[in-house]
Amino acid sequence: MNELRAIDRLDTGPRYCEHDAVRLNRMFRGSDTDEWLRAVIEDNLAGDLAIVSSFGAESAALLHLVSQIDHRIPVLFLETGKHFSETLAYRDELTERFSLNRIDLYPELEDLQLRDESGLRWSYDPDGCCELRKVKPLEKALIAFDASLTGRKAFQSSTRANLPRIEIDTSDAQGRLKINPLIDWDADRIAAYFEEHELPRHPLVERGYASIGCSPCTRETRPGEDPRAGRWAGWDKVECGIHQPGEEPFL
Ligand code: SF4
């Protein structure tokens, strides 16, 4: 595992605008994932890239896909301190197997002391907990990058159904691109990819976890539910704040 080097670039204003995202989506309309993703990476069409990975149920597909093109691309993992032990073991296994350039991101100690001393904020304010354990550490790390690669898929939930392959990250005003290589993959294609490349499954998948986040906020999925229905069950919350629900496509 590597450490995040000191961020040596200043925020110089928006890097990309909506027009750039539209142009890139149009450029690759009809292209297969490997073809357009390879072009984006090898032709440096989106600047400095980082993968944001939870090392969850289907993360191995994106990590393998990208590592086959360039395994040096940084993989940002949010070490919230609340993961299942199985996730941490799986993270280490995939890192080794794909020779990933993994960077673990931690919440600020001061933030934890001030806002979550008991470690139970998830139980009464999950938005606040995600803010200090996920959103802030990621925001800080992403300043060093022009675009992030996510593993979001349209079939996972209604809030992801209309996302484009490439969009502007609306979480800040820096004009960063958010790239969703698997957005048009369905469950069968993901399963076929795992089989074709003999990728290991997250150990909790066989116990009924279709989407895996922090342990206090994840339960097994029941038959007929959205794959993400087991995340923050009982709360009016569908995303951790890294991705905004209802983001509109610009195609
Ligand atoms: S998913 Fe749960 S435990 Fe993890 S950061 Fe968010 S609220 Fe906290």
py3Dmol code that shows the C-alpha trace and the ligand (Angstrom):
import py3Dmol

protein = """\
ATOM      1  CA  MET A   1       0.000   0.000   0.000  1.00  0.00           C
ATOM      2  CA  ASN A   2       1.269   3.420  -0.893  1.00  0.00           C
ATOM      3  CA  GLU A   3       0.903   6.657   0.946  1.00  0.00           C
ATOM      4  CA  LEU A   4      -0.718   9.641  -0.660  1.00  0.00           C
ATOM      5  CA  ARG A   5       2.089  11.944  -1.595  1.00  0.00           C
ATOM      6  CA  ALA A   6       1.845  15.553  -0.604  1.00  0.00           C
ATOM      7  CA  ILE A   7      -0.508  17.214  -2.979  1.00  0.00           C
ATOM      8  CA  ASP A   8       1.783  19.324  -5.096  1.00  0.00           C
ATOM      9  CA  ARG A   9      -0.726  20.972  -7.340  1.00  0.00           C
ATOM     10  CA  LEU A  10      -2.871  23.877  -6.426  1.00  0.00           C
ATOM     11  CA  ASP A  11      -6.519  24.070  -7.240  1.00  0.00           C
ATOM     12  CA  THR A  12      -6.376  26.185 -10.375  1.00  0.00           C
ATOM     13  CA  GLY A  13     -10.099  26.332 -11.046  1.00  0.00           C
ATOM     14  CA  PRO A  14     -12.393  24.079 -13.052  1.00  0.00           C
ATOM     15  CA  ARG A  15     -10.577  21.596 -15.264  1.00  0.00           C
ATOM     16  CA  TYR A  16     -13.546  20.378 -17.295  1.00  0.00           C
ATOM     17  CA  CYS A  17     -17.047  21.591 -18.077  1.00  0.00           C
ATOM     18  CA  GLU A  18     -20.259  19.871 -19.068  1.00  0.00           C
ATOM     19  CA  HIS A  19     -19.403  20.377 -22.717  1.00  0.00           C
ATOM     20  CA  ASP A  20     -16.269  18.236 -22.287  1.00  0.00           C
ATOM     21  CA  ALA A  21     -18.284  15.436 -20.712  1.00  0.00           C
ATOM     22  CA  VAL A  22     -20.841  15.564 -23.529  1.00  0.00           C
ATOM     23  CA  ARG A  23     -18.079  15.548 -26.140  1.00  0.00           C
ATOM     24  CA  LEU A  24     -16.376  12.515 -24.604  1.00  0.00           C
ATOM     25  CA  ASN A  25     -19.654  10.613 -24.304  1.00  0.00           C
ATOM     26  CA  ARG A  26     -20.442  11.332 -27.956  1.00  0.00           C
ATOM     27  CA  MET A  27     -16.935  10.408 -29.057  1.00  0.00           C
ATOM     28  CA  PHE A  28     -17.333   6.920 -27.629  1.00  0.00           C
ATOM     29  CA  ARG A  29     -21.012   6.325 -28.331  1.00  0.00           C
ATOM     30  CA  GLY A  30     -21.430   2.675 -29.359  1.00  0.00           C
ATOM     31  CA  SER A  31     -17.876   1.707 -28.298  1.00  0.00           C
ATOM     32  CA  ASP A  32     -17.330  -1.280 -26.067  1.00  0.00           C
ATOM     33  CA  THR A  33     -16.086  -0.620 -22.551  1.00  0.00           C
ATOM     34  CA  ASP A  34     -12.549  -1.875 -23.058  1.00  0.00           C
ATOM     35  CA  GLU A  35     -12.168   0.208 -26.220  1.00  0.00           C
ATOM     36  CA  TRP A  36     -13.291   3.559 -24.824  1.00  0.00           C
ATOM     37  CA  LEU A  37     -11.724   3.082 -21.411  1.00  0.00           C
ATOM     38  CA  ARG A  38      -8.401   2.179 -22.993  1.00  0.00           C
ATOM     39  CA  ALA A  39      -8.572   5.300 -25.167  1.00  0.00           C
ATOM     40  CA  VAL A  40      -9.388   7.533 -22.186  1.00  0.00           C
ATOM     41  CA  ILE A  41      -6.440   6.119 -20.221  1.00  0.00           C
ATOM     42  CA  GLU A  42      -3.820   5.613 -22.910  1.00  0.00           C
ATOM     43  CA  ASP A  43      -4.548   8.826 -24.809  1.00  0.00           C
ATOM     44  CA  ASN A  44      -4.764  10.781 -21.554  1.00  0.00           C
ATOM     45  CA  LEU A  45      -8.158  12.205 -22.468  1.00  0.00           C
ATOM     46  CA  ALA A  46      -9.201  12.875 -18.873  1.00  0.00           C
ATOM     47  CA  GLY A  47      -5.927  13.911 -17.240  1.00  0.00           C
ATOM     48  CA  ASP A  48      -4.689  12.377 -13.990  1.00  0.00           C
ATOM     49  CA  LEU A  49      -6.986   9.531 -12.971  1.00  0.00           C
ATOM     50  CA  ALA A  50      -7.765   7.750  -9.726  1.00  0.00           C
ATOM     51  CA  ILE A  51     -10.094   4.825  -9.090  1.00  0.00           C
ATOM     52  CA  VAL A  52     -12.357   5.152  -6.061  1.00  0.00           C
ATOM     53  CA  SER A  53     -13.048   1.643  -4.804  1.00  0.00           C
ATOM     54  CA  SER A  54     -14.885   0.196  -1.832  1.00  0.00           C
ATOM     55  CA  PHE A  55     -13.493  -3.290  -2.550  1.00  0.00           C
ATOM     56  CA  GLY A  56     -17.120  -4.379  -2.347  1.00  0.00           C
ATOM     57  CA  ALA A  57     -19.211  -7.066  -4.014  1.00  0.00           C
ATOM     58  CA  GLU A  58     -18.347  -6.284  -7.641  1.00  0.00           C
ATOM     59  CA  SER A  59     -15.264  -4.085  -7.268  1.00  0.00           C
ATOM     60  CA  ALA A  60     -12.921  -6.706  -8.679  1.00  0.00           C
ATOM     61  CA  ALA A  61     -14.395  -6.223 -12.172  1.00  0.00           C
ATOM     62  CA  LEU A  62     -13.433  -2.535 -12.465  1.00  0.00           C
ATOM     63  CA  LEU A  63     -10.115  -3.027 -10.681  1.00  0.00           C
ATOM     64  CA  HIS A  64      -9.174  -5.866 -13.008  1.00  0.00           C
ATOM     65  CA  LEU A  65     -10.365  -4.016 -16.114  1.00  0.00           C
ATOM     66  CA  VAL A  66      -8.322  -0.917 -15.305  1.00  0.00           C
ATOM     67  CA  SER A  67      -5.275  -2.787 -14.025  1.00  0.00           C
ATOM     68  CA  GLN A  68      -5.061  -4.617 -17.355  1.00  0.00           C
ATOM     69  CA  ILE A  69      -4.644  -1.225 -19.026  1.00  0.00           C
ATOM     70  CA  ASP A  70      -2.483   0.476 -16.387  1.00  0.00           C
ATOM     71  CA  HIS A  71      -2.049  -0.978 -12.917  1.00  0.00           C
ATOM     72  CA  ARG A  72      -0.239   2.143 -11.711  1.00  0.00           C
ATOM     73  CA  ILE A  73      -3.413   4.231 -11.600  1.00  0.00           C
ATOM     74  CA  PRO A  74      -3.974   5.087  -7.920  1.00  0.00           C
ATOM     75  CA  VAL A  75      -6.809   3.215  -6.209  1.00  0.00           C
ATOM     76  CA  LEU A  76      -8.323   5.277  -3.398  1.00  0.00           C
ATOM     77  CA  PHE A  77      -9.844   3.278  -0.550  1.00  0.00           C
ATOM     78  CA  LEU A  78     -11.731   5.049   2.215  1.00  0.00           C
ATOM     79  CA  GLU A  79     -10.590   3.422   5.429  1.00  0.00           C
ATOM     80  CA  THR A  80     -13.570   4.475   7.521  1.00  0.00           C
ATOM     81  CA  GLY A  81     -12.669   2.239  10.437  1.00  0.00           C
ATOM     82  CA  LYS A  82     -16.082   0.586  10.061  1.00  0.00           C
ATOM     83  CA  HIS A  83     -15.462  -2.011   7.365  1.00  0.00           C
ATOM     84  CA  PHE A  84     -16.142  -5.708   7.663  1.00  0.00           C
ATOM     85  CA  SER A  85     -12.926  -7.624   8.362  1.00  0.00           C
ATOM     86  CA  GLU A  86     -13.785  -9.642   5.224  1.00  0.00           C
ATOM     87  CA  THR A  87     -13.618  -6.440   3.143  1.00  0.00           C
ATOM     88  CA  LEU A  88     -10.151  -5.582   4.443  1.00  0.00           C
ATOM     89  CA  ALA A  89      -8.887  -9.090   3.692  1.00  0.00           C
ATOM     90  CA  TYR A  90     -10.448  -8.954   0.208  1.00  0.00           C
ATOM     91  CA  ARG A  91      -8.901  -5.518  -0.366  1.00  0.00           C
ATOM     92  CA  ASP A  92      -5.466  -6.902   0.440  1.00  0.00           C
ATOM     93  CA  GLU A  93      -6.016  -9.946  -1.760  1.00  0.00           C
ATOM     94  CA  LEU A  94      -7.034  -7.872  -4.804  1.00  0.00           C
ATOM     95  CA  THR A  95      -4.236  -5.371  -4.229  1.00  0.00           C
ATOM     96  CA  GLU A  96      -1.697  -8.167  -4.344  1.00  0.00           C
ATOM     97  CA  ARG A  97      -3.289 -10.033  -7.207  1.00  0.00           C
ATOM     98  CA  PHE A  98      -3.691  -7.030  -9.537  1.00  0.00           C
ATOM     99  CA  SER A  99      -0.512  -5.205  -8.347  1.00  0.00           C
ATOM    100  CA  LEU A 100      -2.647  -2.205  -7.461  1.00  0.00           C
ATOM    101  CA  ASN A 101      -1.273   1.166  -6.469  1.00  0.00           C
ATOM    102  CA  ARG A 102      -3.611   1.417  -3.469  1.00  0.00           C
ATOM    103  CA  ILE A 103      -3.866   4.482  -1.282  1.00  0.00           C
ATOM    104  CA  ASP A 104      -5.854   4.252   1.952  1.00  0.00           C
ATOM    105  CA  LEU A 105      -7.587   7.471   3.008  1.00  0.00           C
ATOM    106  CA  TYR A 106      -8.343   8.089   6.697  1.00  0.00           C
ATOM    107  CA  PRO A 107     -10.625  10.566   8.447  1.00  0.00           C
ATOM    108  CA  GLU A 108      -8.934  13.418  10.280  1.00  0.00           C
ATOM    109  CA  LEU A 109      -8.242  12.416  13.890  1.00  0.00           C
ATOM    110  CA  GLU A 110      -9.416  15.815  15.077  1.00  0.00           C
ATOM    111  CA  ASP A 111     -12.718  15.383  13.222  1.00  0.00           C
ATOM    112  CA  LEU A 112     -13.272  12.004  14.840  1.00  0.00           C
ATOM    113  CA  GLN A 113     -12.521  13.366  18.300  1.00  0.00           C
ATOM    114  CA  LEU A 114     -14.790  16.356  17.845  1.00  0.00           C
ATOM    115  CA  ARG A 115     -17.690  14.773  16.000  1.00  0.00           C
ATOM    116  CA  ASP A 116     -17.640  11.049  16.659  1.00  0.00           C
ATOM    117  CA  GLU A 117     -15.798  10.364  19.859  1.00  0.00           C
ATOM    118  CA  SER A 118     -18.031   7.392  20.679  1.00  0.00           C
ATOM    119  CA  GLY A 119     -17.719   5.946  17.172  1.00  0.00           C
ATOM    120  CA  LEU A 120     -21.517   5.634  17.054  1.00  0.00           C
ATOM    121  CA  ARG A 121     -22.443   8.596  14.904  1.00  0.00           C
ATOM    122  CA  TRP A 122     -23.575   6.174  12.195  1.00  0.00           C
ATOM    123  CA  SER A 123     -26.452   5.117  14.505  1.00  0.00           C
ATOM    124  CA  TYR A 124     -28.046   8.562  14.838  1.00  0.00           C
ATOM    125  CA  ASP A 125     -26.567  10.657  12.022  1.00  0.00           C
ATOM    126  CA  PRO A 126     -25.315   8.516   9.131  1.00  0.00           C
ATOM    127  CA  ASP A 127     -24.980  11.564   6.844  1.00  0.00           C
ATOM    128  CA  GLY A 128     -22.655  13.205   9.376  1.00  0.00           C
ATOM    129  CA  CYS A 129     -20.703   9.983   9.807  1.00  0.00           C
ATOM    130  CA  CYS A 130     -20.264   9.564   6.031  1.00  0.00           C
ATOM    131  CA  GLU A 131     -19.274  13.218   5.786  1.00  0.00           C
ATOM    132  CA  LEU A 132     -16.353  12.895   8.158  1.00  0.00           C
ATOM    133  CA  ARG A 133     -15.285   9.337   7.326  1.00  0.00           C
ATOM    134  CA  LYS A 134     -15.792   9.367   3.534  1.00  0.00           C
ATOM    135  CA  VAL A 135     -16.685  12.665   1.906  1.00  0.00           C
ATOM    136  CA  LYS A 136     -14.035  14.903   3.486  1.00  0.00           C
ATOM    137  CA  PRO A 137     -11.072  12.508   3.107  1.00  0.00           C
ATOM    138  CA  LEU A 138     -12.005  11.833  -0.510  1.00  0.00           C
ATOM    139  CA  GLU A 139     -12.512  15.507  -1.356  1.00  0.00           C
ATOM    140  CA  LYS A 140      -9.069  16.268  -0.005  1.00  0.00           C
ATOM    141  CA  ALA A 141      -7.425  13.424  -1.928  1.00  0.00           C
ATOM    142  CA  LEU A 142      -9.181  14.177  -5.219  1.00  0.00           C
ATOM    143  CA  ILE A 143      -7.667  17.649  -5.435  1.00  0.00           C
ATOM    144  CA  ALA A 144      -4.637  15.879  -6.902  1.00  0.00           C
ATOM    145  CA  PHE A 145      -6.656  14.338  -9.750  1.00  0.00           C
ATOM    146  CA  ASP A 146      -8.595  15.446 -12.828  1.00  0.00           C
ATOM    147  CA  ALA A 147     -11.005  12.512 -12.920  1.00  0.00           C
ATOM    148  CA  SER A 148     -12.185   9.615 -10.803  1.00  0.00           C
ATOM    149  CA  LEU A 149     -13.257   6.179 -12.000  1.00  0.00           C
ATOM    150  CA  THR A 150     -16.214   4.637 -10.208  1.00  0.00           C
ATOM    151  CA  GLY A 151     -17.786   1.180 -10.252  1.00  0.00           C
ATOM    152  CA  ARG A 152     -21.384   2.413 -10.435  1.00  0.00           C
ATOM    153  CA  LYS A 153     -23.834   0.381 -12.499  1.00  0.00           C
ATOM    154  CA  ALA A 154     -27.229   1.485 -13.775  1.00  0.00           C
ATOM    155  CA  PHE A 155     -28.992  -1.686 -12.636  1.00  0.00           C
ATOM    156  CA  GLN A 156     -27.959  -1.229  -9.004  1.00  0.00           C
ATOM    157  CA  SER A 157     -30.714   1.222  -8.107  1.00  0.00           C
ATOM    158  CA  SER A 158     -33.227   3.647  -9.564  1.00  0.00           C
ATOM    159  CA  THR A 159     -30.963   6.574  -8.600  1.00  0.00           C
ATOM    160  CA  ARG A 160     -28.230   5.252 -10.882  1.00  0.00           C
ATOM    161  CA  ALA A 161     -30.448   4.200 -13.789  1.00  0.00           C
ATOM    162  CA  ASN A 162     -29.763   7.205 -16.041  1.00  0.00           C
ATOM    163  CA  LEU A 163     -26.134   7.980 -15.360  1.00  0.00           C
ATOM    164  CA  PRO A 164     -23.877   8.543 -18.387  1.00  0.00           C
ATOM    165  CA  ARG A 165     -20.474   6.959 -18.902  1.00  0.00           C
ATOM    166  CA  ILE A 166     -18.706  10.242 -18.268  1.00  0.00           C
ATOM    167  CA  GLU A 167     -20.058  13.159 -16.263  1.00  0.00           C
ATOM    168  CA  ILE A 168     -18.954  16.190 -14.318  1.00  0.00           C
ATOM    169  CA  ASP A 169     -18.490  15.496 -10.622  1.00  0.00           C
ATOM    170  CA  THR A 170     -21.073  17.749  -9.024  1.00  0.00           C
ATOM    171  CA  SER A 171     -19.719  17.322  -5.491  1.00  0.00           C
ATOM    172  CA  ASP A 172     -17.523  20.423  -5.821  1.00  0.00           C
ATOM    173  CA  ALA A 173     -16.746  23.231  -8.233  1.00  0.00           C
ATOM    174  CA  GLN A 174     -13.433  21.890  -9.466  1.00  0.00           C
ATOM    175  CA  GLY A 175     -14.745  20.589 -12.781  1.00  0.00           C
ATOM    176  CA  ARG A 176     -13.488  17.082 -12.230  1.00  0.00           C
ATOM    177  CA  LEU A 177     -14.750  14.269 -14.439  1.00  0.00           C
ATOM    178  CA  LYS A 178     -16.424  11.213 -13.005  1.00  0.00           C
ATOM    179  CA  ILE A 179     -16.062   8.158 -15.224  1.00  0.00           C
ATOM    180  CA  ASN A 180     -18.389   5.163 -14.889  1.00  0.00           C
ATOM    181  CA  PRO A 181     -16.917   2.352 -17.047  1.00  0.00           C
ATOM    182  CA  LEU A 182     -19.430  -0.275 -15.898  1.00  0.00           C
ATOM    183  CA  ILE A 183     -22.518   1.902 -16.038  1.00  0.00           C
ATOM    184  CA  ASP A 184     -24.097  -0.100 -18.894  1.00  0.00           C
ATOM    185  CA  TRP A 185     -23.083  -3.524 -17.577  1.00  0.00           C
ATOM    186  CA  ASP A 186     -25.861  -5.713 -16.216  1.00  0.00           C
ATOM    187  CA  ALA A 187     -25.584  -8.387 -13.546  1.00  0.00           C
ATOM    188  CA  ASP A 188     -25.056 -11.139 -16.126  1.00  0.00           C
ATOM    189  CA  ARG A 189     -22.178  -9.310 -17.764  1.00  0.00           C
ATOM    190  CA  ILE A 190     -20.505  -8.704 -14.420  1.00  0.00           C
ATOM    191  CA  ALA A 191     -20.907 -12.385 -13.519  1.00  0.00           C
ATOM    192  CA  ALA A 192     -19.507 -13.429 -16.898  1.00  0.00           C
ATOM    193  CA  TYR A 193     -16.500 -11.125 -16.406  1.00  0.00           C
ATOM    194  CA  PHE A 194     -15.793 -12.644 -13.001  1.00  0.00           C
ATOM    195  CA  GLU A 195     -15.978 -16.106 -14.526  1.00  0.00           C
ATOM    196  CA  GLU A 196     -13.918 -15.333 -17.620  1.00  0.00           C
ATOM    197  CA  HIS A 197     -11.079 -13.859 -15.565  1.00  0.00           C
ATOM    198  CA  GLU A 198     -11.485 -16.175 -12.572  1.00  0.00           C
ATOM    199  CA  LEU A 199     -11.841 -13.239 -10.222  1.00  0.00           C
ATOM    200  CA  PRO A 200     -12.319 -13.984  -6.522  1.00  0.00           C
ATOM    201  CA  ARG A 201     -15.651 -13.018  -4.991  1.00  0.00           C
ATOM    202  CA  HIS A 202     -16.001 -10.912  -1.852  1.00  0.00           C
ATOM    203  CA  PRO A 203     -16.581 -13.503   0.900  1.00  0.00           C
ATOM    204  CA  LEU A 204     -19.847 -11.863   1.993  1.00  0.00           C
ATOM    205  CA  VAL A 205     -21.510 -12.282  -1.416  1.00  0.00           C
ATOM    206  CA  GLU A 206     -22.311 -15.926  -0.779  1.00  0.00           C
ATOM    207  CA  ARG A 207     -23.925 -14.858   2.505  1.00  0.00           C
ATOM    208  CA  GLY A 208     -26.448 -12.677   0.649  1.00  0.00           C
ATOM    209  CA  TYR A 209     -24.765  -9.257   0.592  1.00  0.00           C
ATOM    210  CA  ALA A 210     -25.317  -7.797  -2.897  1.00  0.00           C
ATOM    211  CA  SER A 211     -23.739  -4.405  -2.105  1.00  0.00           C
ATOM    212  CA  ILE A 212     -21.180  -4.020   0.650  1.00  0.00           C
ATOM    213  CA  GLY A 213     -20.240  -0.895   2.563  1.00  0.00           C
ATOM    214  CA  CYS A 214     -19.434  -0.283   6.223  1.00  0.00           C
ATOM    215  CA  SER A 215     -20.561  -3.086   8.538  1.00  0.00           C
ATOM    216  CA  PRO A 216     -23.030  -1.089  10.706  1.00  0.00           C
ATOM    217  CA  CYS A 217     -24.824   0.216   7.601  1.00  0.00           C
ATOM    218  CA  THR A 218     -25.037  -2.909   5.464  1.00  0.00           C
ATOM    219  CA  ARG A 219     -27.384  -5.870   5.643  1.00  0.00           C
ATOM    220  CA  GLU A 220     -28.103  -8.817   3.390  1.00  0.00           C
ATOM    221  CA  THR A 221     -30.370  -8.181   0.397  1.00  0.00           C
ATOM    222  CA  ARG A 222     -33.727  -9.942   0.205  1.00  0.00           C
ATOM    223  CA  PRO A 223     -35.132 -11.569  -2.959  1.00  0.00           C
ATOM    224  CA  GLY A 224     -36.646  -8.946  -5.280  1.00  0.00           C
ATOM    225  CA  GLU A 225     -34.888  -5.981  -3.669  1.00  0.00           C
ATOM    226  CA  ASP A 226     -32.554  -3.540  -5.429  1.00  0.00           C
ATOM    227  CA  PRO A 227     -28.948  -4.668  -4.994  1.00  0.00           C
ATOM    228  CA  ARG A 228     -28.353  -1.559  -2.849  1.00  0.00           C
ATOM    229  CA  ALA A 229     -31.432  -2.035  -0.668  1.00  0.00           C
ATOM    230  CA  GLY A 230     -29.232  -3.397   2.121  1.00  0.00           C
ATOM    231  CA  ARG A 231     -27.352  -0.112   2.465  1.00  0.00           C
ATOM    232  CA  TRP A 232     -28.575   2.236   5.242  1.00  0.00           C
ATOM    233  CA  ALA A 233     -31.762   0.152   5.497  1.00  0.00           C
ATOM    234  CA  GLY A 234     -34.376   2.017   7.530  1.00  0.00           C
ATOM    235  CA  TRP A 235     -32.857   5.411   6.695  1.00  0.00           C
ATOM    236  CA  ASP A 236     -33.868   7.838   3.963  1.00  0.00           C
ATOM    237  CA  LYS A 237     -30.383   7.582   2.544  1.00  0.00           C
ATOM    238  CA  VAL A 238     -29.212   5.913  -0.651  1.00  0.00           C
ATOM    239  CA  GLU A 239     -25.705   7.255  -1.201  1.00  0.00           C
ATOM    240  CA  CYS A 240     -22.839   8.119   1.096  1.00  0.00           C
ATOM    241  CA  GLY A 241     -22.395  11.673  -0.203  1.00  0.00           C
ATOM    242  CA  ILE A 242     -19.550  10.800  -2.577  1.00  0.00           C
ATOM    243  CA  HIS A 243     -22.196  10.283  -5.252  1.00  0.00           C
ATOM    244  CA  GLN A 244     -25.280  12.470  -5.277  1.00  0.00           C
ATOM    245  CA  PRO A 245     -28.621  10.745  -5.905  1.00  0.00           C
ATOM    246  CA  GLY A 246     -30.560  11.947  -8.925  1.00  0.00           C
ATOM    247  CA  GLU A 247     -27.573  13.261 -10.854  1.00  0.00           C
ATOM    248  CA  GLU A 248     -28.829  13.998 -14.336  1.00  0.00           C
ATOM    249  CA  PRO A 249     -27.124  12.722 -17.477  1.00  0.00           C
ATOM    250  CA  PHE A 250     -26.149  15.272 -20.099  1.00  0.00           C
ATOM    251  CA  LEU A 251     -26.471  13.120 -23.160  1.00  0.00           C
TER     252      LEU A 251
END
"""
ligand_1 = """\
8
SF4
S -21.483 3.944 5.745
Fe -22.128 4.034 7.903
S -20.325 3.664 9.175
Fe -19.639 4.075 7.070
S -19.134 6.221 7.063
Fe -21.267 6.075 6.361
S -22.600 6.182 8.196
Fe -20.443 5.864 8.869
"""
view = py3Dmol.view(width=600, height=400)
view.addModel(protein, "pdb")
view.setStyle({"model": 0}, {"cartoon": {"style": "trace"}})
view.addModel(ligand_1, "xyz")
view.setStyle({"model": 1}, {"stick": {}})
view.zoomTo()
view.show()
